[in-house]
Amino acid sequence: MNAIKQIPTEAECGNIDRCIAPLCPYDEDAHKRIWYPGEPICIKRQVPRWVRIQRKVAKRAKTPGLYFILSDLEAMQVVVRPTGHDPNYSIRSTA
């Protein structure tokens, strides 16, 4: 039987005080933040699925001026040609 991988807690991270990633798996307010491809991403190995998606988006995004929010990354199933949000237009929060 396969064991379920547990994501480390904030105390187990060890990088939380010096990390500069705008979207952090340990940030309770991550849903309020935005991320542009090219900005730092969490470097931990055991991370939520959305961080792995974020890494793929960073490699494939063609327009670095468009941003992504946490719900975008959580909703993505496949990363082919990711399209973010234009900072010149606001989006409505679903929260």
Secondary structure, 3 states (H helix, E strand, C coil): CCCCCCCCCHHHHCCCCCCCCCCCCCCCCHHHCEECCCCCCCCCCCCCHHHHHHHHHHHHCCCCCCEEEHHHHHHCCCCCCCCCECCCCCCCCCC
